[in-house]
Amino acid sequence: MVKLKEYLDTTFRRSSKKSNNSTGLSTPSPTKTDSITFTYDRIPDSLSSSGFRSRSPSLELKTTIVDSTLNNVNYRECFSCKMPIFHFQEHLFAQDRLWHSDCFTCTHCTRKLDPETFKENNGQPYCIMDYNTLFLHRCYACRKTIPESILPINILKDYYHPECFTCRKCSQVLCPYVYFERNGSFYCEDDFHWLFSPKCATCLEPIRDKTKLTLAMGNTYHEEHFVCFECARPLPGNSFWKKNGVVYCESDYHKLFSAKCDRCLEPIRHVNFFKLQSFIIAPNQET
């Protein structure tokens, strides 16, 4: 605008001087010359600050942008491209920063983001699809991502939806604190014992507690099921007596099957004794 003023002042002086000289009039003294004020608002649209100006709207807009920048008009900077954000440009506020609308894109796929629905990780914006793929756990059973609103079950370095952590046999949902594992598969207590625990030869039920298991005659028993046939007392697996496939404690076996002493009438428990005529020799024991 200063250049335009100087240009017009110079032009006016030259034209006034020529006009005065041509009419034979002397140039008026500067002290007597009336001051002339230019009203720039009345300058024709065909003039600009540097000469002539086009009437094209697009050119006027560009000229306005340049003039505003040169006159240090305040503007804000896009966080992504570091270029100015002018009032006529689409922009948005996200992550406590200003962005051109076209600059706010997914860090992974560069897709334009919605400031209301984007996801953030380590200060970087992501679309929901890429965020779920890159940063959320994937369920080992159904292979789908586990939303942040759901607490995943972490078992053997794998993650599960709570509803996907089920028994392999019956599909019952398992408690993450009470489950049984075999070769990477998970089972409820009942199915695990029916499939993998030894069975009692007496009741045919699985033996759940192996510390209460009795091994005898090539079979396994619950402690409470390996008992004397006569008195029903539990028998140790390495000390019992057998007759016709039935087990007895030592006392009942001798009471039932051992020979009796003619003098005291008590069972003769040992075979190594003096074979006196008044004694009855005990029969061989079946073990």
ZIKA-V404537 format. One record per backbone hydrogen bond with DSSP energy under -0.5 kcal/mol. NH is the residue of the N-H (numbers start at 1). CO is the residue of the C=O. Records with the same first field share a line. If there is no record, write none. Layout:
BEGIN
NH=CO + CO
END
This chain:
BEGIN
5=1
6=2
7=3
8=4
9=5
10=6
11=7
12=8
13=9
14=10
15=11
16=12
17=13
18=14
19=15
20=16
21=17
22=18
23=19
24=21
25=20
32=29
33=29
37=35
40=38
42=39
43=40
47=44
48=51
51=48
53=46
60=56
61=57
62=58
63=59
64=60
65=61
66=62
67=63
68=64
69=65
70=66
71=67
72=69
73=68
76=85
78=83
79=98
82=78
85=76
86=84
89=86
92=99
94=92 + 97
97=94
99=92
101=90
103=100
104=100
105=103
106=111
107=125
110=106
113=104
115=113
117=114
118=114
119=126
121=124
124=121
126=119
131=127
132=128
133=129
134=130
135=131
136=131 + 132
139=144
140=159
143=139
146=137
147=145
150=147
152=150
153=160
154=152
155=153 + 158
158=155
159=138
160=153
164=161
165=161 + 162
166=164
167=172
168=186
171=167
174=165
175=178
178=175
180=187
182=185
185=182
187=180
192=188
193=189
194=190
195=191
196=192
197=193
200=205
201=220
204=200
207=198
208=206
210=208
212=209
213=210
214=221
216=214 + 219
219=216
221=214
223=212
225=222
226=222 + 223
227=225
228=233
229=247
232=228
235=226
239=236
241=248
242=286
243=246
246=243
248=241
253=249
254=250
255=251
256=252
257=253
258=253 + 254
261=266
265=261
268=259
269=267
273=271
276=274
279=276
281=279
287=285
END
